[in-house]
């Protein structure tokens, strides 16, 4: 379930990256045309203002950097974060203090998963990778301990210890049941955002214009702004649980556009 969720979030991050490097970049290009003709967005402020344009320029730049890094195999871990939060996670750090975006391979995957799980075990979090290891320790530990007690003739103490471990295992199972529900929720949120972005991109392409004086420009800008908002809509709370109401929020933007 952890791996499936990781794949789902990475796919969403990749989709966001592609949109940022294409549709969002196109909006930026057209609006910069208007700036060069001294209109400075004055005719479009009701749809996209200067702050929106700045955010889109940052999103475009970061998407292009992600594309470049992906080709070099240096930022795979950052795609998961991009899927979860949009442009925010590029500054996320692993428990070692190293920027996740600068990691690669297994280090990036493990750091990202631990980050999603609220941090490493050492930092007080219940990192997904660390959590699996912790469960392994709970299961393996009592077997060795009980064997030791029995061999030492301390059967009663071994039985007490076994009951204590049984409670710990029950608690661990309950934790993993909760984690599984959270992961399912994250997958559902990721799929909803992906579906919404795909529909908005299709709408965008149907009205796409290349000139700031085209009559369809306002419609394209409205859809472009909706895409930007959805890209930056977080799907996970700070505690690792899925953000509620994502489907309702997405349907609102689809109906609006």
Secondary structure as the mmCIF struct_conf table of DSSP 4:
data_model
#
loop_
_struct_conf.conf_type_id
_struct_conf.id
_struct_conf.beg_label_comp_id
_struct_conf.beg_label_asym_id
_struct_conf.beg_label_seq_id
_struct_conf.end_label_comp_id
_struct_conf.end_label_asym_id
_struct_conf.end_label_seq_id
HELX_RH_AL_P HELX_RH_AL_P1 UNK A 2 UNK A 19
HELX_RH_PI_P HELX_RH_PI_P1 UNK A 20 UNK A 24
HELX_RH_AL_P HELX_RH_AL_P2 UNK A 25 UNK A 36
TURN_TY1_P TURN_TY1_P1 UNK A 37 UNK A 38
TURN_TY1_P TURN_TY1_P2 UNK A 40 UNK A 47
BEND BEND1 UNK A 48 UNK A 48
HELX_RH_AL_P HELX_RH_AL_P3 UNK A 50 UNK A 72
TURN_TY1_P TURN_TY1_P3 UNK A 73 UNK A 73
BEND BEND2 UNK A 74 UNK A 74
HELX_RH_AL_P HELX_RH_AL_P4 UNK A 76 UNK A 85
TURN_TY1_P TURN_TY1_P4 UNK A 86 UNK A 87
HELX_RH_3T_P HELX_RH_3T_P1 UNK A 88 UNK A 91
STRN STRN1 UNK A 93 UNK A 93
TURN_TY1_P TURN_TY1_P5 UNK A 95 UNK A 96
BEND BEND3 UNK A 97 UNK A 97
STRN STRN2 UNK A 99 UNK A 99
HELX_RH_3T_P HELX_RH_3T_P2 UNK A 100 UNK A 102
HELX_RH_AL_P HELX_RH_AL_P5 UNK A 105 UNK A 116
TURN_TY1_P TURN_TY1_P6 UNK A 117 UNK A 118
BEND BEND4 UNK A 119 UNK A 119
TURN_TY1_P TURN_TY1_P7 UNK A 121 UNK A 124
HELX_RH_AL_P HELX_RH_AL_P6 UNK A 128 UNK A 151
TURN_TY1_P TURN_TY1_P8 UNK A 152 UNK A 153
HELX_RH_AL_P HELX_RH_AL_P7 UNK A 155 UNK A 206
BEND BEND5 UNK A 207 UNK A 207
BEND BEND6 UNK A 210 UNK A 211
TURN_TY1_P TURN_TY1_P9 UNK A 212 UNK A 213
BEND BEND7 UNK A 214 UNK A 214
TURN_TY1_P TURN_TY1_P10 UNK A 215 UNK A 216
HELX_RH_AL_P HELX_RH_AL_P8 UNK A 217 UNK A 231
TURN_TY1_P TURN_TY1_P11 UNK A 232 UNK A 232
STRN STRN3 UNK A 236 UNK A 236
TURN_TY1_P TURN_TY1_P12 UNK A 238 UNK A 239
BEND BEND8 UNK A 240 UNK A 240
HELX_LH_PP_P HELX_LH_PP_P1 UNK A 241 UNK A 241
STRN STRN4 UNK A 242 UNK A 242
HELX_LH_PP_P HELX_LH_PP_P2 UNK A 243 UNK A 243
TURN_TY1_P TURN_TY1_P13 UNK A 244 UNK A 245
HELX_RH_AL_P HELX_RH_AL_P9 UNK A 246 UNK A 256
#
